[in-house]
């Protein structure tokens, strides 16, 4: 293509490439936020073990086994993680719905709202399993605290 139509095509391609890169920025920042959130669950689990040493000692003293103490920490983190995933997913779907059904989008010719469950569900499962993995080490650490040492007043 020679002449002005070639330069116009290059401009359109450059604009589309820039727009495509910008569209990759949003899922990238969401993924980074997800990774940071999962790491935060692990940090909170470690802090919980340190702050609840006496409670762990009391549980062990009244007959809780190591497995039960470990399971209680895993269940607590599991509940917090599931609540975070459900809240984030709900808010994301709500925001997407309002954005895609707004007047500006309907002016662009976009109609309808579709939720890609086949992409969302695996991401949620991976996030949940990663959060449980991050909680596993602190829960095992909590279960291995000696009773007498945990009950000692600091």
Secondary structure, DSSP 8 states (H G I E B T S, - for coil): --THHHHHHHHHHHHHHHHHHHHHHHHHHHHHHHHHHHHHHHHHHHHHHHHTHHHHHHHHHTT--HHHHHHHHHHHHHHHHHHHHHHHHHHHHHHHHHHHTSHHHHHTT-------HHHHHHHHHHHHHHHHHHHHHHHHHHHTS-HHHHHS--
